[in-house]
Amino acid sequence: MSWHLYTLSAIFIIAGIFHLIKPKAFMRIMPLYIPYHKQLVYLSGIAEILTGVGVLFLQTRFFSIWAIIVMLILFIPVHIHMLVNEKASLKLPKLVLIFRLLLQFGFIYWVHLYL
């Protein structure tokens, strides 16, 4: 298994852990039209941890890769919300927010390479 998969796994496991230990930070950036902020933050954190672990095993890799792609697509509205809503921007510069949004598409491309 390549170091790329270990890196992908670590990124999602660490992100998932942060969802669980700092949920308020993630709830602040969610658009208001999305209900159940706290529950969705915890659910996405658990999903990130499970898929991060899942890419490490051949038996679960295909499902985990697709689940990560779906999550990354579902997270795009959050990145757009951060870009257009000053309160949700976490006071990050617009260029950083634009980069984060574009990086989302880069992640989707990178992850799909493992299918």
N, CA, C and O atoms as CSV, one atom per row, in Angstrom:
chain,resi,resn,atom,element,x,y,z
A,1,MET,N,N,0.860,-1.181,0.000
A,1,MET,CA,C,0.000,0.000,0.000
A,1,MET,C,C,0.903,1.239,0.000
A,1,MET,O,O,1.915,1.285,0.700
A,2,SER,N,N,0.520,2.234,-0.792
A,2,SER,CA,C,1.349,3.424,-0.937
A,2,SER,C,C,1.177,4.385,0.244
A,2,SER,O,O,0.188,4.337,0.976
A,3,TRP,N,N,2.162,5.243,0.398
A,3,TRP,CA,C,2.115,6.238,1.463
A,3,TRP,C,C,0.962,7.209,1.247
A,3,TRP,O,O,0.485,7.843,2.188
A,4,HIS,N,N,0.514,7.318,-0.020
A,4,HIS,CA,C,-0.612,8.214,-0.313
A,4,HIS,C,C,-1.869,7.781,0.430
A,4,HIS,O,O,-2.610,8.614,0.952
A,5,LEU,N,N,-2.103,6.482,0.474
A,5,LEU,CA,C,-3.293,5.992,1.184
A,5,LEU,C,C,-3.171,6.228,2.680
A,5,LEU,O,O,-4.156,6.547,3.346
A,6,TYR,N,N,-1.967,6.072,3.207
A,6,TYR,CA,C,-1.777,6.369,4.631
A,6,TYR,C,C,-2.032,7.853,4.908
A,6,TYR,O,O,-2.620,8.213,5.928
A,7,THR,N,N,-1.580,8.706,3.986
A,7,THR,CA,C,-1.812,10.153,4.134
A,7,THR,C,C,-3.301,10.465,4.068
A,7,THR,O,O,-3.824,11.204,4.902
A,8,LEU,N,N,-3.982,9.901,3.075
A,8,LEU,CA,C,-5.426,10.093,2.945
A,8,LEU,C,C,-6.136,9.627,4.214
A,8,LEU,O,O,-7.007,10.319,4.740
A,9,SER,N,N,-5.760,8.465,4.690
A,9,SER,CA,C,-6.355,7.925,5.906
A,9,SER,C,C,-6.142,8.872,7.088
A,9,SER,O,O,-7.079,9.174,7.826
A,10,ALA,N,N,-4.922,9.330,7.256
A,10,ALA,CA,C,-4.603,10.220,8.380
A,10,ALA,C,C,-5.392,11.524,8.302
A,10,ALA,O,O,-5.888,12.012,9.318
A,11,ILE,N,N,-5.509,12.088,7.105
A,11,ILE,CA,C,-6.247,13.341,6.940
A,11,ILE,C,C,-7.684,13.177,7.425
A,11,ILE,O,O,-8.194,14.018,8.165
A,12,PHE,N,N,-8.330,12.096,7.007
A,12,PHE,CA,C,-9.732,11.925,7.361
A,12,PHE,C,C,-9.927,11.499,8.810
A,12,PHE,O,O,-10.903,11.900,9.444
A,13,ILE,N,N,-9.025,10.700,9.336
A,13,ILE,CA,C,-9.133,10.322,10.745
A,13,ILE,C,C,-8.941,11.550,11.632
A,13,ILE,O,O,-9.704,11.764,12.574
A,14,ILE,N,N,-7.934,12.348,11.334
A,14,ILE,CA,C,-7.667,13.554,12.134
A,14,ILE,C,C,-8.818,14.548,12.014
A,14,ILE,O,O,-9.250,15.119,13.015
A,15,ALA,N,N,-9.318,14.758,10.793
A,15,ALA,CA,C,-10.459,15.667,10.614
A,15,ALA,C,C,-11.665,15.166,11.395
A,15,ALA,O,O,-12.365,15.952,12.033
A,16,GLY,N,N,-11.906,13.874,11.346
A,16,GLY,CA,C,-13.031,13.300,12.088
A,16,GLY,C,C,-12.894,13.480,13.590
A,16,GLY,O,O,-13.868,13.786,14.278
A,17,ILE,N,N,-11.693,13.292,14.089
A,17,ILE,CA,C,-11.455,13.487,15.526
A,17,ILE,C,C,-11.745,14.940,15.912
A,17,ILE,O,O,-12.364,15.205,16.942
A,18,PHE,N,N,-11.294,15.874,15.076
A,18,PHE,CA,C,-11.562,17.285,15.372
A,18,PHE,C,C,-13.054,17.594,15.368
A,18,PHE,O,O,-13.513,18.433,16.144
A,19,HIS,N,N,-13.821,16.921,14.497
A,19,HIS,CA,C,-15.271,17.109,14.522
A,19,HIS,C,C,-15.849,16.709,15.875
A,19,HIS,O,O,-16.800,17.324,16.358
A,20,LEU,N,N,-15.274,15.681,16.479
A,20,LEU,CA,C,-15.798,15.179,17.748
A,20,LEU,C,C,-15.324,15.986,18.950
A,20,LEU,O,O,-16.055,16.111,19.932
A,21,ILE,N,N,-14.111,16.537,18.890
A,21,ILE,CA,C,-13.602,17.264,20.065
A,21,ILE,C,C,-13.839,18.774,19.989
A,21,ILE,O,O,-13.779,19.457,21.011
A,22,LYS,N,N,-14.105,19.298,18.798
A,22,LYS,CA,C,-14.384,20.734,18.614
A,22,LYS,C,C,-15.636,20.937,17.760
A,22,LYS,O,O,-15.568,21.620,16.738
A,23,PRO,N,N,-16.765,20.369,18.147
A,23,PRO,CA,C,-17.958,20.440,17.286
A,23,PRO,C,C,-18.458,21.864,17.053
A,23,PRO,O,O,-19.001,22.153,15.986
A,24,LYS,N,N,-18.289,22.756,18.024
A,24,LYS,CA,C,-18.804,24.124,17.866
A,24,LYS,C,C,-18.129,24.849,16.710
A,24,LYS,O,O,-18.765,25.645,16.020
A,25,ALA,N,N,-16.856,24.581,16.496
A,25,ALA,CA,C,-16.144,25.216,15.379
A,25,ALA,C,C,-16.767,24.807,14.047
A,25,ALA,O,O,-16.875,25.628,13.136
A,26,PHE,N,N,-17.172,23.558,13.930
A,26,PHE,CA,C,-17.765,23.074,12.686
A,26,PHE,C,C,-19.223,23.501,12.564
A,26,PHE,O,O,-19.713,23.720,11.456
A,27,MET,N,N,-19.914,23.619,13.682
A,27,MET,CA,C,-21.314,24.063,13.638
A,27,MET,C,C,-21.391,25.514,13.181
A,27,MET,O,O,-22.354,25.898,12.516
A,28,ARG,N,N,-20.395,26.327,13.526
A,28,ARG,CA,C,-20.391,27.748,13.148
A,28,ARG,C,C,-20.314,27.956,11.644
A,28,ARG,O,O,-20.783,28.974,11.133
A,29,ILE,N,N,-19.726,27.002,10.931
A,29,ILE,CA,C,-19.529,27.216,9.498
A,29,ILE,C,C,-20.625,26.576,8.648
A,29,ILE,O,O,-20.603,26.685,7.422
A,30,MET,N,N,-21.578,25.915,9.290
A,30,MET,CA,C,-22.653,25.263,8.532
A,30,MET,C,C,-23.730,26.274,8.139
A,30,MET,O,O,-24.120,27.121,8.943
A,31,PRO,N,N,-24.204,26.175,6.905
A,31,PRO,CA,C,-25.298,27.067,6.483
A,31,PRO,C,C,-26.540,26.849,7.350
A,31,PRO,O,O,-26.800,25.733,7.799
A,32,LEU,N,N,-27.295,27.908,7.580
A,32,LEU,CA,C,-28.476,27.827,8.434
A,32,LEU,C,C,-29.574,26.947,7.858
A,32,LEU,O,O,-30.388,26.409,8.610
A,33,TYR,N,N,-29.613,26.790,6.536
A,33,TYR,CA,C,-30.672,25.975,5.931
A,33,TYR,C,C,-30.451,24.473,6.145
A,33,TYR,O,O,-31.332,23.665,5.853
A,34,ILE,N,N,-29.276,24.107,6.652
A,34,ILE,CA,C,-29.023,22.700,6.962
A,34,ILE,C,C,-29.435,22.469,8.415
A,34,ILE,O,O,-28.924,23.137,9.314
A,35,PRO,N,N,-30.353,21.532,8.653
A,35,PRO,CA,C,-30.821,21.298,10.026
A,35,PRO,C,C,-29.862,20.406,10.820
A,35,PRO,O,O,-28.930,19.822,10.266
A,36,TYR,N,N,-30.107,20.317,12.105
A,36,TYR,CA,C,-29.407,19.377,12.988
A,36,TYR,C,C,-27.884,19.525,12.929
A,36,TYR,O,O,-27.159,18.553,12.717
A,37,HIS,N,N,-27.423,20.743,13.118
A,37,HIS,CA,C,-25.986,21.015,13.011
A,37,HIS,C,C,-25.146,20.097,13.885
A,37,HIS,O,O,-24.215,19.455,13.400
A,38,LYS,N,N,-25.468,20.035,15.161
A,38,LYS,CA,C,-24.630,19.265,16.082
A,38,LYS,C,C,-24.601,17.785,15.701
A,38,LYS,O,O,-23.538,17.165,15.675
A,39,GLN,N,N,-25.759,17.233,15.410
A,39,GLN,CA,C,-25.829,15.819,15.046
A,39,GLN,C,C,-25.054,15.546,13.753
A,39,GLN,O,O,-24.359,14.537,13.646
A,40,LEU,N,N,-25.174,16.436,12.784
A,40,LEU,CA,C,-24.473,16.240,11.520
A,40,LEU,C,C,-22.964,16.394,11.676
A,40,LEU,O,O,-22.200,15.705,11.000
A,41,VAL,N,N,-22.531,17.283,12.550
A,41,VAL,CA,C,-21.094,17.424,12.805
A,41,VAL,C,C,-20.552,16.129,13.413
A,41,VAL,O,O,-19.512,15.628,12.986
A,42,TYR,N,N,-21.258,15.591,14.408
A,42,TYR,CA,C,-20.812,14.333,15.012
A,42,TYR,C,C,-20.869,13.186,14.000
A,42,TYR,O,O,-19.943,12.379,13.916
A,43,LEU,N,N,-21.942,13.120,13.248
A,43,LEU,CA,C,-22.094,12.058,12.257
A,43,LEU,C,C,-20.992,12.136,11.195
A,43,LEU,O,O,-20.406,11.119,10.824
A,44,SER,N,N,-20.720,13.342,10.717
A,44,SER,CA,C,-19.668,13.478,9.702
A,44,SER,C,C,-18.298,13.155,10.294
A,44,SER,O,O,-17.441,12.600,9.605
A,45,GLY,N,N,-18.088,13.494,11.551
A,45,GLY,CA,C,-16.823,13.145,12.202
A,45,GLY,C,C,-16.635,11.643,12.300
A,45,GLY,O,O,-15.559,11.123,12.006
A,46,ILE,N,N,-17.679,10.954,12.713
A,46,ILE,CA,C,-17.611,9.491,12.803
A,46,ILE,C,C,-17.411,8.889,11.419
A,46,ILE,O,O,-16.620,7.960,11.255
A,47,ALA,N,N,-18.125,9.416,10.417
A,47,ALA,CA,C,-17.986,8.925,9.044
A,47,ALA,C,C,-16.571,9.153,8.520
A,47,ALA,O,O,-16.021,8.298,7.827
A,48,GLU,N,N,-15.983,10.298,8.847
A,48,GLU,CA,C,-14.621,10.567,8.400
A,48,GLU,C,C,-13.633,9.595,9.038
A,48,GLU,O,O,-12.720,9.106,8.373
A,49,ILE,N,N,-13.816,9.319,10.319
A,49,ILE,CA,C,-12.930,8.364,10.990
A,49,ILE,C,C,-13.079,6.972,10.374
A,49,ILE,O,O,-12.089,6.310,10.065
A,50,LEU,N,N,-14.325,6.538,10.203
A,50,LEU,CA,C,-14.561,5.194,9.651
A,50,LEU,C,C,-14.028,5.056,8.226
A,50,LEU,O,O,-13.426,4.039,7.882
A,51,THR,N,N,-14.249,6.075,7.401
A,51,THR,CA,C,-13.749,5.977,6.025
A,51,THR,C,C,-12.230,6.104,5.985
A,51,THR,O,O,-11.573,5.484,5.149
A,52,GLY,N,N,-11.676,6.907,6.889
A,52,GLY,CA,C,-10.218,7.006,6.971
A,52,GLY,C,C,-9.584,5.671,7.317
A,52,GLY,O,O,-8.554,5.300,6.755
A,53,VAL,N,N,-10.200,4.953,8.238
A,53,VAL,CA,C,-9.721,3.612,8.580
A,53,VAL,C,C,-10.023,2.657,7.424
A,53,VAL,O,O,-9.207,1.797,7.092
A,54,GLY,N,N,-11.191,2.814,6.818
A,54,GLY,CA,C,-11.623,1.907,5.756
A,54,GLY,C,C,-10.726,1.890,4.532
A,54,GLY,O,O,-10.622,0.857,3.872
A,55,VAL,N,N,-10.074,3.001,4.206
A,55,VAL,CA,C,-9.197,3.007,3.032
A,55,VAL,C,C,-7.950,2.163,3.247
A,55,VAL,O,O,-7.255,1.822,2.289
A,56,LEU,N,N,-7.667,1.830,4.482
A,56,LEU,CA,C,-6.470,1.046,4.776
A,56,LEU,C,C,-6.635,-0.441,4.482
A,56,LEU,O,O,-5.649,-1.173,4.402
A,57,PHE,N,N,-7.869,-0.883,4.321
A,57,PHE,CA,C,-8.135,-2.305,4.124
A,57,PHE,C,C,-8.728,-2.541,2.743
A,57,PHE,O,O,-9.672,-1.865,2.335
A,58,LEU,N,N,-8.170,-3.494,2.041
A,58,LEU,CA,C,-8.615,-3.791,0.689
A,58,LEU,C,C,-10.106,-4.115,0.630
A,58,LEU,O,O,-10.788,-3.740,-0.324
A,59,GLN,N,N,-10.610,-4.809,1.645
A,59,GLN,CA,C,-12.010,-5.217,1.663
A,59,GLN,C,C,-12.971,-4.035,1.763
A,59,GLN,O,O,-14.104,-4.127,1.292
A,60,THR,N,N,-12.547,-2.941,2.359
A,60,THR,CA,C,-13.434,-1.788,2.572
A,60,THR,C,C,-13.016,-0.552,1.768
A,60,THR,O,O,-13.693,0.476,1.807
A,61,ARG,N,N,-11.915,-0.655,1.051
A,61,ARG,CA,C,-11.368,0.529,0.362
A,61,ARG,C,C,-12.333,1.111,-0.658
A,61,ARG,O,O,-12.545,2.323,-0.670
A,62,PHE,N,N,-12.921,0.287,-1.513
A,62,PHE,CA,C,-13.809,0.786,-2.568
A,62,PHE,C,C,-14.975,1.571,-1.969
A,62,PHE,O,O,-15.258,2.690,-2.398
A,63,PHE,N,N,-15.652,0.982,-0.973
A,63,PHE,CA,C,-16.773,1.671,-0.330
A,63,PHE,C,C,-16.302,2.948,0.359
A,63,PHE,O,O,-16.963,3.982,0.267
A,64,SER,N,N,-15.164,2.880,1.047
A,64,SER,CA,C,-14.651,4.053,1.770
A,64,SER,C,C,-14.293,5.185,0.828
A,64,SER,O,O,-14.567,6.349,1.119
A,65,ILE,N,N,-13.678,4.851,-0.308
A,65,ILE,CA,C,-13.328,5.878,-1.290
A,65,ILE,C,C,-14.587,6.569,-1.806
A,65,ILE,O,O,-14.634,7.796,-1.888
A,66,TRP,N,N,-15.606,5.784,-2.155
A,66,TRP,CA,C,-16.855,6.392,-2.628
A,66,TRP,C,C,-17.520,7.224,-1.533
A,66,TRP,O,O,-18.070,8.289,-1.811
A,67,ALA,N,N,-17.471,6.748,-0.303
A,67,ALA,CA,C,-18.059,7.505,0.812
A,67,ALA,C,C,-17.318,8.828,1.010
A,67,ALA,O,O,-17.944,9.851,1.288
A,68,ILE,N,N,-16.009,8.815,0.873
A,68,ILE,CA,C,-15.230,10.051,0.999
A,68,ILE,C,C,-15.599,11.023,-0.123
A,68,ILE,O,O,-15.777,12.217,0.119
A,69,ILE,N,N,-15.712,10.515,-1.337
A,69,ILE,CA,C,-16.092,11.384,-2.466
A,69,ILE,C,C,-17.458,12.020,-2.214
A,69,ILE,O,O,-17.637,13.219,-2.429
A,70,VAL,N,N,-18.410,11.225,-1.763
A,70,VAL,CA,C,-19.750,11.762,-1.467
A,70,VAL,C,C,-19.670,12.816,-0.367
A,70,VAL,O,O,-20.295,13.871,-0.474
A,71,MET,N,N,-18.904,12.538,0.692
A,71,MET,CA,C,-18.768,13.531,1.768
A,71,MET,C,C,-18.151,14.823,1.252
A,71,MET,O,O,-18.625,15.911,1.578
A,72,LEU,N,N,-17.104,14.710,0.453
A,72,LEU,CA,C,-16.459,15.907,-0.072
A,72,LEU,C,C,-17.417,16.732,-0.920
A,72,LEU,O,O,-17.385,17.962,-0.876
A,73,ILE,N,N,-18.258,16.071,-1.683
A,73,ILE,CA,C,-19.268,16.788,-2.468
A,73,ILE,C,C,-20.291,17.437,-1.542
A,73,ILE,O,O,-20.687,18.583,-1.756
A,74,LEU,N,N,-20.718,16.709,-0.517
A,74,LEU,CA,C,-21.699,17.263,0.422
A,74,LEU,C,C,-21.141,18.439,1.222
A,74,LEU,O,O,-21.905,19.287,1.682
A,75,PHE,N,N,-19.822,18.500,1.394
A,75,PHE,CA,C,-19.209,19.591,2.152
A,75,PHE,C,C,-19.031,20.855,1.322
A,75,PHE,O,O,-18.715,21.904,1.884
A,76,ILE,N,N,-19.223,20.797,0.007
A,76,ILE,CA,C,-19.028,21.981,-0.841
A,76,ILE,C,C,-19.920,23.152,-0.416
A,76,ILE,O,O,-19.433,24.282,-0.384
A,77,PRO,N,N,-21.207,22.939,-0.088
A,77,PRO,CA,C,-22.014,24.089,0.364
A,77,PRO,C,C,-21.456,24.779,1.607
A,77,PRO,O,O,-21.630,25.987,1.773
A,78,VAL,N,N,-20.798,24.036,2.468
A,78,VAL,CA,C,-20.187,24.647,3.654
A,78,VAL,C,C,-19.065,25.587,3.228
A,78,VAL,O,O,-18.944,26.693,3.754
A,79,HIS,N,N,-18.249,25.150,2.280
A,79,HIS,CA,C,-17.157,26.001,1.810
A,79,HIS,C,C,-17.684,27.248,1.103
A,79,HIS,O,O,-17.123,28.333,1.253
A,80,ILE,N,N,-18.745,27.096,0.346
A,80,ILE,CA,C,-19.365,28.261,-0.306
A,80,ILE,C,C,-19.953,29.194,0.745
A,80,ILE,O,O,-19.807,30.412,0.645
A,81,HIS,N,N,-20.614,28.630,1.752
A,81,HIS,CA,C,-21.192,29.436,2.830
A,81,HIS,C,C,-20.098,30.227,3.547
A,81,HIS,O,O,-20.287,31.399,3.873
A,82,MET,N,N,-18.974,29.597,3.788
A,82,MET,CA,C,-17.866,30.305,4.435
A,82,MET,C,C,-17.369,31.460,3.573
A,82,MET,O,O,-16.951,32.497,4.088
A,83,LEU,N,N,-17.418,31.273,2.277
A,83,LEU,CA,C,-16.931,32.297,1.350
A,83,LEU,C,C,-17.860,33.501,1.281
A,83,LEU,O,O,-17.395,34.634,1.160
A,84,VAL,N,N,-19.162,33.268,1.358
A,84,VAL,CA,C,-20.118,34.362,1.176
A,84,VAL,C,C,-20.674,34.921,2.482
A,84,VAL,O,O,-21.324,35.966,2.464
A,85,ASN,N,N,-20.441,34.268,3.595
A,85,ASN,CA,C,-20.978,34.712,4.875
A,85,ASN,C,C,-19.826,35.074,5.809
A,85,ASN,O,O,-19.054,34.210,6.226
A,86,GLU,N,N,-19.725,36.343,6.126
A,86,GLU,CA,C,-18.596,36.815,6.925
A,86,GLU,C,C,-18.515,36.137,8.291
A,86,GLU,O,O,-17.423,35.808,8.754
A,87,LYS,N,N,-19.651,35.929,8.933
A,87,LYS,CA,C,-19.652,35.291,10.251
A,87,LYS,C,C,-19.122,33.854,10.177
A,87,LYS,O,O,-18.437,33.397,11.092
A,88,ALA,N,N,-19.435,33.155,9.105
A,88,ALA,CA,C,-18.994,31.773,8.943
A,88,ALA,C,C,-17.562,31.674,8.419
A,88,ALA,O,O,-16.980,30.589,8.405
A,89,SER,N,N,-16.999,32.788,7.992
A,89,SER,CA,C,-15.680,32.767,7.360
A,89,SER,C,C,-14.542,32.509,8.329
A,89,SER,O,O,-13.406,32.283,7.910
A,90,LEU,N,N,-14.836,32.540,9.614
A,90,LEU,CA,C,-13.810,32.381,10.657
A,90,LEU,C,C,-12.709,33.431,10.525
A,90,LEU,O,O,-11.578,33.223,10.965
A,91,LYS,N,N,-13.063,34.571,9.904
A,91,LYS,CA,C,-12.157,35.694,9.686
A,91,LYS,C,C,-10.947,35.322,8.824
A,91,LYS,O,O,-9.896,35.960,8.897
A,92,LEU,N,N,-11.115,34.286,8.015
A,92,LEU,CA,C,-10.053,33.912,7.083
A,92,LEU,C,C,-10.117,34.814,5.863
A,92,LEU,O,O,-11.204,35.225,5.456
A,93,PRO,N,N,-8.966,35.129,5.273
A,93,PRO,CA,C,-8.975,35.950,4.060
A,93,PRO,C,C,-9.729,35.261,2.920
A,93,PRO,O,O,-9.750,34.034,2.824
A,94,LYS,N,N,-10.345,36.073,2.060
A,94,LYS,CA,C,-11.119,35.529,0.933
A,94,LYS,C,C,-10.279,34.579,0.080
A,94,LYS,O,O,-10.776,33.544,-0.366
A,95,LEU,N,N,-9.022,34.919,-0.148
A,95,LEU,CA,C,-8.174,34.051,-0.967
A,95,LEU,C,C,-8.011,32.672,-0.335
A,95,LEU,O,O,-7.984,31.666,-1.044
A,96,VAL,N,N,-7.904,32.618,0.973
A,96,VAL,CA,C,-7.793,31.330,1.666
A,96,VAL,C,C,-9.089,30.537,1.499
A,96,VAL,O,O,-9.060,29.329,1.266
A,97,LEU,N,N,-10.217,31.221,1.619
A,97,LEU,CA,C,-11.512,30.551,1.472
A,97,LEU,C,C,-11.720,30.043,0.046
A,97,LEU,O,O,-12.262,28.956,-0.155
A,98,ILE,N,N,-11.296,30.820,-0.931
A,98,ILE,CA,C,-11.376,30.379,-2.323
A,98,ILE,C,C,-10.467,29.167,-2.533
A,98,ILE,O,O,-10.858,28.198,-3.184
A,99,PHE,N,N,-9.270,29.224,-1.985
A,99,PHE,CA,C,-8.342,28.099,-2.098
A,99,PHE,C,C,-8.926,26.842,-1.468
A,99,PHE,O,O,-8.811,25.753,-2.030
A,100,ARG,N,N,-9.556,26.990,-0.293
A,100,ARG,CA,C,-10.169,25.833,0.373
A,100,ARG,C,C,-11.272,25.222,-0.483
A,100,ARG,O,O,-11.405,24.000,-0.558
A,101,LEU,N,N,-12.053,26.072,-1.121
A,101,LEU,CA,C,-13.117,25.571,-1.991
A,101,LEU,C,C,-12.530,24.820,-3.185
A,101,LEU,O,O,-12.988,23.727,-3.518
A,102,LEU,N,N,-11.526,25.398,-3.825
A,102,LEU,CA,C,-10.883,24.741,-4.960
A,102,LEU,C,C,-10.159,23.467,-4.519
A,102,LEU,O,O,-10.128,22.478,-5.251
A,103,LEU,N,N,-9.589,23.500,-3.338
A,103,LEU,CA,C,-8.907,22.323,-2.800
A,103,LEU,C,C,-9.871,21.152,-2.642
A,103,LEU,O,O,-9.477,19.993,-2.774
A,104,GLN,N,N,-11.119,21.454,-2.363
A,104,GLN,CA,C,-12.147,20.413,-2.236
A,104,GLN,C,C,-12.227,19.591,-3.531
A,104,GLN,O,O,-12.316,18.364,-3.489
A,105,PHE,N,N,-12.193,20.273,-4.668
A,105,PHE,CA,C,-12.231,19.581,-5.953
A,105,PHE,C,C,-10.937,18.800,-6.194
A,105,PHE,O,O,-10.953,17.720,-6.785
A,106,GLY,N,N,-9.828,19.356,-5.732
A,106,GLY,CA,C,-8.563,18.632,-5.818
A,106,GLY,C,C,-8.591,17.355,-4.990
A,106,GLY,O,O,-8.086,16.318,-5.422
A,107,PHE,N,N,-9.177,17.430,-3.808
A,107,PHE,CA,C,-9.325,16.237,-2.960
A,107,PHE,C,C,-10.195,15.191,-3.646
A,107,PHE,O,O,-9.872,14.003,-3.637
A,108,ILE,N,N,-11.292,15.633,-4.237
A,108,ILE,CA,C,-12.183,14.691,-4.925
A,108,ILE,C,C,-11.413,13.976,-6.038
A,108,ILE,O,O,-11.505,12.757,-6.183
A,109,TYR,N,N,-10.662,14.738,-6.812
A,109,TYR,CA,C,-9.877,14.138,-7.884
A,109,TYR,C,C,-8.862,13.147,-7.316
A,109,TYR,O,O,-8.738,12.030,-7.819
A,110,TRP,N,N,-8.137,13.552,-6.269
A,110,TRP,CA,C,-7.101,12.706,-5.669
A,110,TRP,C,C,-7.715,11.402,-5.160
A,110,TRP,O,O,-7.188,10.321,-5.425
A,111,VAL,N,N,-8.809,11.501,-4.440
A,111,VAL,CA,C,-9.429,10.317,-3.854
A,111,VAL,C,C,-9.944,9.383,-4.943
A,111,VAL,O,O,-9.834,8.163,-4.815
A,112,HIS,N,N,-10.501,9.940,-6.008
A,112,HIS,CA,C,-11.056,9.086,-7.072
A,112,HIS,C,C,-9.981,8.251,-7.754
A,112,HIS,O,O,-10.289,7.217,-8.347
A,113,LEU,N,N,-8.721,8.686,-7.679
A,113,LEU,CA,C,-7.636,7.933,-8.300
A,113,LEU,C,C,-7.457,6.536,-7.693
A,113,LEU,O,O,-6.842,5.663,-8.305
A,114,TYR,N,N,-7.992,6.336,-6.502
A,114,TYR,CA,C,-7.846,5.040,-5.816
A,114,TYR,C,C,-8.981,4.078,-6.123
A,114,TYR,O,O,-9.002,2.969,-5.589
A,115,LEU,N,N,-9.912,4.470,-6.958
A,115,LEU,CA,C,-10.994,3.554,-7.330
A,115,LEU,C,C,-10.502,2.478,-8.290
A,115,LEU,O,O,-11.280,1.620,-8.708
